[in-house]
Amino acid sequence: MSLALHIQHLHFRYAENTGVIFDDFNLEIAKGERFGLLGPNGAGKTTLINLMTGVLKADKGKIDLMGKDIRTDEKEVKRMFGFVPQFYSFYQELSPVENLEFFGAWAGLNKQEIKQRTDELLEVLGLTSVRDKAVSKFSGGMKGRVNLAIGVIHKPSLLFLDEPTTGVDVQTRHAIVEYLKELNKTGTTLVYTSHLMSEAENLCTKVALMDAGKLIVHNDLNALLTSHPQGGLEGLFLKLTGKSYRDS
Amino acid sequence: MFKLWTAILKDARILIRDKAGLAVMFAMPVLLVVVIASIQNSTFQLVNDNKIPLLICNRDGGEGSQQLVVALRKIGMFDVLPEDSTLNDKQLGAAMQKKDVMVAVVIPNGFSQAVQHKAQSVAGKALDELGIEAAKSDSSKATGEVPPVTMFYNPVLQESFRYSVQGALQSAQQFTENREVLQALYQALNNAKLSDSLEQSILNNRSAIRQIPVARNGSIVIPNTTQHNVPAWTIFAMFFIVVSLSTNVVKEKLSGSFVRLKTLPTNYTLVLLAKQITYIGVTLAQVVVIFSLGIFLFPLIGLPRLNLPSDWIGLIVVSLVCGWCAVSYGIIVGVFAKTMEQAIGFGAVSVVILAAIGGIIVPAFAMPESLRLLMKISPLHWCLEAYYTLFLEGGHLKDVLYSLLPLVIIILALQIISLIRLKRQHLI
């Protein structure tokens, strides 16, 4: 099995005197998968994504993306993956075209490639008519699509999505999920986090449930749903993580 | 290079669309330099061209006090209002307020007699020293202290201005006393009154004082309010970009753009470099705009024209270094601030404080010793020193290196601290 992501013996904490977030954490994600990383608030999903994308540095352990070590082959690895953060992480004063021009250049594309990809993405994501308008005037759904377009402008082999449909309407959510499925068909591996279990059921082929920095379940979606027929993924989630509030 | 260009373009676009930020960076300093230069110019003209209304209450009425009034009129600094000897102190205060007079002088009763006695005593002592027997001198008369002349002033009168008035008063008083001594000596020696013409030629033979500004290039261009204010407030404007730049950095941190950039195959220091190039461009644009105002607008509104230094390379280098220092300061404020409110509040207030201790608001020579030490940590002080060397002293690039070196050290320190902080925040 060819791996898109391989985490071995990961150890991490934010600072010397703070609690350990991950201790001997291991995870494998095969190429071409649509992988859902699920868990309650404070489970460590966003921290794990930040470690996988190189935003944070692990204290110990090894993270390989598409067979390359993120520490030693950082630049090469960063060209291969894309990242769609939870929040609208771009410049709201700029238009979609201007944002894509900037982030495309910084992802390593040349002027011609940027223009071609910008036209393609704006068309697919229904933003052509507002391509030159300031994003600050957009609705949440439109901003969500701009956020996604920036993450995939350089055609990454592996795409990390941290709650990509937060704050968007049903239509946009549907469009984003469908676009991601199409993207996956072209060979892009998806690593996706969300609190929306129904969306995860719709999108993912494999899921991992994690809590307090540990993997509780890691299996094919169909196998999990077969073993827990009642309540679906949400029922399984509540059964394994409990019903108490996670306000941390 | 393409990455750097897109980043510069990105920051320039954000800047151009921030109308409030542009107003703070351009309209505010332009307004400030015009207003301050106009006010200082009118103050300069008030002191030099206009006379200060002076109310005199002569409660003595003798010859000495009359001479003092004449001397005060002759100084040329005052517009002496008609005397009124009947006013008491309370009435004098009311009269000052009614006539909008800032200074009033009360010559006490017995002033002339006391001055005369003092003069005779001094003359007698002088003759004794010389071994001359005074013919009809009255040197044996007992002498007491001359009762002090009282100066009333409005509390709004600035201290430095009050000292000027006090100096003028003392000069007039000295003139009156000297005249009495001269009269007494002449009377004692010649048993006759000193003639008016001789008195005038003796007392009014003061030599003129020529004022020459010392310039490094040997020129004697007289500095004016424009030469002082335009460079000073240009520096203030440059550093005021801290408001726009620091909020730009904070916004990038809070929006997650920083984090997103960290996942891309590039180094964030390149983003910071692009930001610095863009904002240094802004500071240079400020220099061009404000200096152009000094050259073209000021003469149209009755202010002296700005004369640019002869060393253009020196002017460009100084402007670049000052701009870079202002940008470095903006970056560090943005890096440390957690919210935009913090960046705006701290940024704006700190620049005003640095301007105050740096000699922009109050001249450096007028500062107390303790503040003069503190002044050296203000980058605005070194910027001002460098500009003044070029604008007021006619200096060249080699003359400003002494001021540029501390600026370069400050820039390096600010940049290194910013990078360390970003590293600790996992942002680079």
Interface residues (C-beta under 8 A of the other chain):
Chain A: N50 T53 G54 V55 L56 K57 E74 K75 E76 K78 R79 F81 F83 P85 Q86 F87 Y88 S89 F90 Y91 Q92 E93 L94 E98 E101 F102 F103 A105 W106 A107 G108 N110 K111 A134 I150
Chain B: F2 K3 W5 T6 A7 L9 K10 R13 I14 R17 D18 S255 G256 S257 V259 R260 L261 K262 T263 L264 P265 T266 H426
